Amino acid sequence: MACTAGVWPERYLRNTRLLSCAEQVRLLGARVLLVGLGGLGGHVLDMLLRMGVGTIVGCDGDVFEESNLNRQLLSGVDRVGMPKAEAARLHAQAVNPAVIFEPVCTFLRGVDMHRHAKGADVVVDALGGLDDRMALRDAARAAGVPLVTAGVAGLSGWVATVAPEGTAPADLFGQGRAAEDVLGNFAPTVGLAASLQCVQVMQVLTGRSAPAGMLLFDLSDQTFVSLPLA
């Protein structure tokens, strides 16, 4: 209500150099479906909360393991064994209780994936591996909403915003063993990919143009390359 009246809550004052009051209102009124609350998803959730995205549906049926501690923002030694969706709920409440966070403590499949995508303004793919990415792309496409997707392996990664009718990286990668299974997951790579995703989510939700194609980066030599998605 304050932003609609042109009054900035102090929480969002540091957004004013980048966002107009009308754009902040659009973020506050938006609904995001975030699938995956691990490495990418934990960082994405934290940034969307701080940006002021009004409603976030966070989905993950997994629990934290010790092997997650090297990169997953929502993990901690006291949270090993805790459902990731529950940790996400606690984090949302602590960071920005004004945001409506809806935890879904299951792996989305089939009808449920399509149902949640239907009510979203944008779908964020924070999945690991390759197995469920094509199904999520199909759900976003059927719902007619953009998909912001990313993947990481070692010191490299990629990010893309895919229009409902567009080609997604999942169309090119298919299924099977992912590069991260060979190269591992490193916290700086995960954090960068999640940051790039959140910028593109902001661009979609505020009506700005998200970059076309797929952005690839390699932190070993600090290169960034944009490639078209045919």
VOKEVEX-128952 format. One record per residue (C-alpha): residue number from 1; residue in three letters; chain; y, x, z. Coordinates in Angstrom, 1 decimal. Example, Ala and Ser with C-alpha at 12.3 -4.5 7.8 and 13.67 -1.06 7.14 Angstrom:
! residues 2
ATOM   resi   resn   chain       yy       xx       zz
ATOM      1    ala       A     -4.5     12.3      7.8
ATOM      2    ser       A     -1.1     13.7      7.1
//
This chain:
! residues 230
ATOM   resi   resn   chain       yy       xx       zz
ATOM      1    met       A      0.0      0.0      0.0
ATOM      2    ala       A      2.4      2.9      0.8
ATOM      3    cys       A      1.8      4.6     -2.5
ATOM      4    thr       A      2.2      1.3     -4.4
ATOM      5    ala       A      5.6      1.0     -2.7
ATOM      6    gly       A      6.5      4.5     -3.8
ATOM      7    val       A      6.0      6.0     -0.3
ATOM      8    trp       A      3.7      9.0     -0.1
ATOM      9    pro       A      1.4      9.3      2.9
ATOM     10    glu       A      1.7     12.7      4.4
ATOM     11    arg       A     -2.0     13.3      3.7
ATOM     12    tyr       A     -1.2     13.3     -0.1
ATOM     13    leu       A      2.2     15.0     -0.1
ATOM     14    arg       A      0.8     18.2     -1.6
ATOM     15    asn       A     -0.5     16.2     -4.5
ATOM     16    thr       A      3.1     15.3     -5.6
ATOM     17    arg       A      3.8     18.3     -7.7
ATOM     18    leu       A      0.8     17.4     -9.9
ATOM     19    leu       A      0.4     13.7     -9.6
ATOM     20    ser       A      2.9     10.9     -9.9
ATOM     21    cys       A      2.8      8.1     -7.3
ATOM     22    ala       A      1.3      5.8     -9.9
ATOM     23    glu       A     -1.5      8.3    -10.6
ATOM     24    gln       A     -2.2      8.6     -6.9
ATOM     25    val       A     -2.5      4.9     -6.8
ATOM     26    arg       A     -5.0      5.0     -9.6
ATOM     27    leu       A     -7.1      7.5     -7.7
ATOM     28    leu       A     -7.0      5.4     -4.6
ATOM     29    gly       A     -8.1      2.3     -6.5
ATOM     30    ala       A    -10.9      4.2     -8.4
ATOM     31    arg       A    -14.7      4.0     -7.8
ATOM     32    val       A    -16.8      7.1     -8.5
ATOM     33    leu       A    -20.6      7.3     -8.7
ATOM     34    leu       A    -21.7     10.7     -7.5
ATOM     35    val       A    -25.4     11.4     -8.2
ATOM     36    gly       A    -26.6     14.5     -6.2
ATOM     37    leu       A    -25.2     15.6     -2.8
ATOM     38    gly       A    -26.5     19.2     -2.8
ATOM     39    gly       A    -24.7     22.3     -4.1
ATOM     40    leu       A    -22.5     20.7     -6.7
ATOM     41    gly       A    -22.4     17.3     -5.1
ATOM     42    gly       A    -21.3     18.5     -1.7
ATOM     43    his       A    -18.3     20.4     -3.1
ATOM     44    val       A    -17.4     17.6     -5.4
ATOM     45    leu       A    -17.5     15.1     -2.6
ATOM     46    asp       A    -15.2     17.2     -0.4
ATOM     47    met       A    -12.6     17.6     -3.2
ATOM     48    leu       A    -12.7     13.9     -4.2
ATOM     49    leu       A    -12.2     12.9     -0.6
ATOM     50    arg       A     -9.2     15.2     -0.3
ATOM     51    met       A     -7.8     14.1     -3.6
ATOM     52    gly       A     -7.9     10.5     -2.4
ATOM     53    val       A    -10.4      8.8     -4.6
ATOM     54    gly       A    -10.7      5.3     -3.0
ATOM     55    thr       A    -14.4      4.6     -3.2
ATOM     56    ile       A    -17.3      7.0     -3.7
ATOM     57    val       A    -20.9      6.0     -3.9
ATOM     58    gly       A    -23.0      9.1     -3.1
ATOM     59    cys       A    -26.7      9.2     -3.9
ATOM     60    asp       A    -29.4     11.6     -2.9
ATOM     61    gly       A    -32.8     11.1     -1.5
ATOM     62    asp       A    -33.3     14.7     -0.3
ATOM     63    val       A    -33.0     16.3      3.1
ATOM     64    phe       A    -31.5     19.7      3.8
ATOM     65    glu       A    -33.7     22.8      3.9
ATOM     66    glu       A    -33.0     26.4      5.0
ATOM     67    ser       A    -32.8     27.5      1.3
ATOM     68    asn       A    -29.8     25.2      0.9
ATOM     69    leu       A    -27.7     27.1      3.4
ATOM     70    asn       A    -26.5     29.8      0.9
ATOM     71    arg       A    -24.4     27.4     -1.2
ATOM     72    gln       A    -24.4     23.7     -0.1
ATOM     73    leu       A    -21.1     22.8      1.7
ATOM     74    leu       A    -22.6     19.8      3.6
ATOM     75    ser       A    -25.5     21.9      5.0
ATOM     76    gly       A    -25.7     23.7      8.3
ATOM     77    val       A    -28.3     25.1     10.6
ATOM     78    asp       A    -28.0     22.0     12.8
ATOM     79    arg       A    -28.5     19.8      9.7
ATOM     80    val       A    -31.8     21.2      8.4
ATOM     81    gly       A    -34.0     18.1      8.0
ATOM     82    met       A    -31.1     15.7      7.9
ATOM     83    pro       A    -30.8     13.4      4.8
ATOM     84    lys       A    -28.1     14.7      2.5
ATOM     85    ala       A    -26.6     11.2      2.1
ATOM     86    glu       A    -26.2     10.9      5.9
ATOM     87    ala       A    -24.5     14.3      6.1
ATOM     88    ala       A    -22.2     13.2      3.3
ATOM     89    arg       A    -21.3     10.1      5.3
ATOM     90    leu       A    -20.4     12.1      8.3
ATOM     91    his       A    -18.3     14.5      6.2
ATOM     92    ala       A    -16.4     11.7      4.5
ATOM     93    gln       A    -15.6     10.1      7.9
ATOM     94    ala       A    -14.3     13.4      9.2
ATOM     95    val       A    -12.3     14.5      6.1
ATOM     96    asn       A    -10.8     11.2      5.0
ATOM     97    pro       A    -11.8      8.0      6.8
ATOM     98    ala       A     -9.5      5.9      4.5
ATOM     99    val       A    -12.0      6.5      1.7
ATOM    100    ile       A    -14.8      4.1      1.4
ATOM    101    phe       A    -18.0      6.1      1.2
ATOM    102    glu       A    -21.2      4.3      0.3
ATOM    103    pro       A    -24.3      6.5      1.0
ATOM    104    val       A    -27.5      5.8     -1.0
ATOM    105    cys       A    -30.4      7.7      0.6
ATOM    106    thr       A    -32.7      7.5     -2.3
ATOM    107    phe       A    -33.2      9.2     -5.7
ATOM    108    leu       A    -31.7      6.9     -8.3
ATOM    109    arg       A    -34.2      5.7    -10.9
ATOM    110    gly       A    -34.3      3.1    -13.6
ATOM    111    val       A    -32.6     -0.2    -12.8
ATOM    112    asp       A    -30.9      1.2     -9.6
ATOM    113    met       A    -29.3      3.9    -11.6
ATOM    114    his       A    -27.9      1.5    -14.2
ATOM    115    arg       A    -26.8     -0.9    -11.5
ATOM    116    his       A    -24.7      1.7     -9.7
ATOM    117    ala       A    -23.3      3.1    -12.9
ATOM    118    lys       A    -22.1     -0.4    -14.0
ATOM    119    gly       A    -19.6     -0.7    -11.2
ATOM    120    ala       A    -18.1      2.8    -11.5
ATOM    121    asp       A    -15.0      4.1    -13.3
ATOM    122    val       A    -16.7      7.4    -13.9
ATOM    123    val       A    -20.1      8.8    -13.2
ATOM    124    val       A    -20.4     12.4    -11.8
ATOM    125    asp       A    -23.6     14.3    -12.6
ATOM    126    ala       A    -24.2     16.7     -9.7
ATOM    127    leu       A    -28.0     16.9    -10.3
ATOM    128    gly       A    -30.0     20.1    -10.2
ATOM    129    gly       A    -32.5     21.0    -12.9
ATOM    130    leu       A    -32.9     18.9    -16.0
ATOM    131    asp       A    -35.4     16.1    -15.3
ATOM    132    asp       A    -33.0     13.2    -14.5
ATOM    133    arg       A    -29.9     14.2    -16.5
ATOM    134    met       A    -30.8     12.3    -19.7
ATOM    135    ala       A    -31.5      9.1    -17.7
ATOM    136    leu       A    -28.1      9.4    -16.0
ATOM    137    arg       A    -26.4     10.0    -19.3
ATOM    138    asp       A    -28.1      6.8    -20.6
ATOM    139    ala       A    -27.0      4.8    -17.5
ATOM    140    ala       A    -23.4      5.9    -18.0
ATOM    141    arg       A    -23.6      5.2    -21.7
ATOM    142    ala       A    -25.0      1.7    -21.1
ATOM    143    ala       A    -22.2      1.0    -18.5
ATOM    144    gly       A    -19.6      2.2    -21.0
ATOM    145    val       A    -18.1      4.8    -18.6
ATOM    146    pro       A    -17.4      8.5    -18.9
ATOM    147    leu       A    -19.9     11.1    -17.5
ATOM    148    val       A    -18.6     14.3    -15.9
ATOM    149    thr       A    -21.5     16.7    -15.9
ATOM    150    ala       A    -22.1     20.3    -14.9
ATOM    151    gly       A    -24.8     22.9    -14.3
ATOM    152    val       A    -25.1     26.4    -12.9
ATOM    153    ala       A    -27.4     29.4    -13.0
ATOM    154    gly       A    -26.7     32.7    -11.4
ATOM    155    leu       A    -23.1     33.7    -12.2
ATOM    156    ser       A    -22.8     31.3    -15.2
ATOM    157    gly       A    -22.3     27.6    -15.6
ATOM    158    trp       A    -21.0     24.8    -17.8
ATOM    159    val       A    -18.9     21.6    -17.4
ATOM    160    ala       A    -18.3     18.7    -19.7
ATOM    161    thr       A    -16.8     15.2    -19.8
ATOM    162    val       A    -18.8     13.0    -22.0
ATOM    163    ala       A    -17.5      9.7    -23.5
ATOM    164    pro       A    -20.0      6.8    -23.5
ATOM    165    glu       A    -20.6      7.3    -27.3
ATOM    166    gly       A    -20.6     11.1    -27.1
ATOM    167    thr       A    -23.2     13.8    -27.1
ATOM    168    ala       A    -24.0     15.2    -23.7
ATOM    169    pro       A    -25.3     18.6    -22.8
ATOM    170    ala       A    -28.5     16.9    -21.6
ATOM    171    asp       A    -29.1     15.9    -25.3
ATOM    172    leu       A    -29.2     19.6    -26.2
ATOM    173    phe       A    -31.1     20.9    -23.1
ATOM    174    gly       A    -33.8     18.3    -22.9
ATOM    175    gln       A    -36.2     18.6    -20.0
ATOM    176    gly       A    -38.4     21.2    -18.5
ATOM    177    arg       A    -37.6     24.4    -16.5
ATOM    178    ala       A    -33.9     25.0    -15.9
ATOM    179    ala       A    -32.1     28.4    -16.0
ATOM    180    glu       A    -31.3     28.1    -12.3
ATOM    181    asp       A    -35.0     28.3    -11.5
ATOM    182    val       A    -34.9     31.9    -13.0
ATOM    183    leu       A    -31.4     33.1    -12.2
ATOM    184    gly       A    -30.9     31.3     -8.8
ATOM    185    asn       A    -27.9     29.6     -7.3
ATOM    186    phe       A    -24.9     31.4     -6.0
ATOM    187    ala       A    -22.1     29.8     -3.9
ATOM    188    pro       A    -19.1     31.0     -5.9
ATOM    189    thr       A    -20.6     29.7     -9.1
ATOM    190    val       A    -21.4     26.3     -7.6
ATOM    191    gly       A    -17.9     26.1     -6.1
ATOM    192    leu       A    -16.2     26.9     -9.4
ATOM    193    ala       A    -18.3     24.4    -11.4
ATOM    194    ala       A    -17.6     21.7     -8.9
ATOM    195    ser       A    -13.8     22.4     -9.0
ATOM    196    leu       A    -13.8     22.1    -12.8
ATOM    197    gln       A    -15.7     18.8    -12.5
ATOM    198    cys       A    -13.1     17.4    -10.0
ATOM    199    val       A    -10.2     18.3    -12.3
ATOM    200    gln       A    -11.9     16.5    -15.1
ATOM    201    val       A    -12.6     13.5    -12.9
ATOM    202    met       A     -8.9     13.4    -11.9
ATOM    203    gln       A     -8.0     13.5    -15.6
ATOM    204    val       A    -10.3     10.6    -16.4
ATOM    205    leu       A     -9.2      8.5    -13.5
ATOM    206    thr       A     -5.4      9.0    -14.0
ATOM    207    gly       A     -5.6      8.3    -17.8
ATOM    208    arg       A     -5.0     11.9    -18.8
ATOM    209    ser       A     -7.2     13.5    -21.6
ATOM    210    ala       A    -10.1     15.5    -20.3
ATOM    211    pro       A    -10.9     18.5    -22.4
ATOM    212    ala       A    -13.2     17.9    -25.4
ATOM    213    gly       A    -16.5     19.7    -25.7
ATOM    214    met       A    -18.3     21.8    -23.1
ATOM    215    leu       A    -16.7     24.6    -21.1
ATOM    216    leu       A    -19.0     27.6    -20.4
ATOM    217    phe       A    -18.1     30.3    -17.9
ATOM    218    asp       A    -19.6     33.6    -16.9
ATOM    219    leu       A    -18.3     35.1    -13.7
ATOM    220    ser       A    -20.0     38.5    -14.3
ATOM    221    asp       A    -17.2     39.3    -16.9
ATOM    222    gln       A    -14.9     36.4    -16.1
ATOM    223    thr       A    -15.2     34.8    -19.6
ATOM    224    phe       A    -14.5     31.1    -20.3
ATOM    225    val       A    -15.5     29.6    -23.7
ATOM    226    ser       A    -15.1     26.0    -25.0
ATOM    227    leu       A    -17.8     24.8    -27.4
ATOM    228    pro       A    -17.8     21.5    -29.3
ATOM    229    leu       A    -20.6     19.0    -28.6
ATOM    230    ala       A    -21.8     17.7    -31.9
//
